[in-house]
């Protein structure tokens, strides 16, 4: 994982244990976890800031999930990357099934196919917590 850049989307896949279905999500590590993460006010960030490999430091930061709207994708949530940097949280952007999440009374393919998005999000949280603990 040492090749991860901070403040950048990293596309990853996770397999759900009960269905063996693969789901996609994006991970953003805040700049504080990079070698050049601590800067003076007004200092311009360096290109290619890479994660410094301190897994224990990641585990001390909040893990924030941002779910996209119906018929959107997770990249529409990139607007939260500056907030992850400013507030020092790890940002997780899960992809909905066919641009949708099963929200009970709605939405799209996830609802029609009875996709268990609660299981997906819980498993994703568990896996990321174990990876960075």
N, C-alpha and C positions, 0 to 999 in steps of 0.2 A: 503494500500500500504506500510505500514511501514515494512513489511517483505521482501521487495525487497533488493537484494544484489547489491552493486555497481560493475561495471566492469563485469557483468554477463548478459547473454541473458535471457530475460524474455518473454516467448511466450504468446501472447494475441490474442484475436479475436475481430473483429469489424464488425458490421452489417451495410451494406450500406442502406441508407434510401429509395432510389428509387426502389431497387430490393429485399430488405430483404435478400440479399446474404451475407453470412459470409465470411470474409477474415482474414487470419492470418498475423500477423506481430510480430517482436521481438523488444523489447525495451532494451536499455542499458543506465543506468545512470552512469555518470562519477564519479570517486572516490572523487572528490571535494565535492559531496553531502553527503558523509558518515561521520560518527562521527570521523573516523580516516583519513579523506580526506586530511588533511594538515600534511605533513611529511617533515622531513629534507632530504636533498639530500643524496641518498644512503641508506636510511632507507627502510627496507623490509616491504611490506604491510602485514597487519594482515589478517588472515583467517576470512571469514564471515563478511566482512564489510557491514553493512546494512545502507540503506537510512535513514537519520535522520528525515524524515517526514516534512521537510521544503518545502512545496509546492511552496511558493513564490520564494525561491531560484532557483527552477527548471525553473520557468518561466522567469528568467533573463538570462538563458543560450541559446545559439543557438540550434536550432533543425535541425539536419542534416540527410537527407535520403540517404541511399546507396542502389541502386537497383542492384540485381544480374544479371548475364548474362543469356542468353538463355540456357536452359537445366541444369542450376545450381539451387541452392536454397539459401535462405538468409544466411544460416550458412557459406556459402563460403565467406561471407563478414565480418566474425569475425575478420579478419586482421585489421579492422578499430577500434577495441575496444581500443588498446593502444593509438591511436590518439585521441579518445574521452576523455580518461583520461588526456593525456598531454595537449590538447587544450581546455578542459573543455566544451564539447558540449554533448547534449543528442543525442544518435545515434538511428535511427529508421531503421530497416531492414525489409521492406515489402516482403511478399512472392508473387511471380507471380502465376498466374493461370496455373496449370500443368507445372510449371517451366518456365513460359514465361510471358512477358509483351506485351501488344499491342503497338507496336512501329510504327504504321502506315503501313509501307511496309513489316513488318515482325512481328511476330515471333510466330510460333506454335499455340497452342490451344487458347491463348489469342487473337490472330489475327483472327483465323478461327471462333471463337465464338463471335467476335465483343465485347470483354470485354472492359468496360470503365475504364481503369486504371487511367486516369486523375481524374475521379470522386472519385475513391478509394483513391488516394493520397491526394486530396484536403480534403476529408471528414476525413481522418486520421489526417491530420495536424490540422483541426478545432477541432476535439475531443481532441487531445493531448494538444492543446493550452488552451482549456477550462478546462481540468483536472488540468493543472499545473499553471493556472493563479491565 
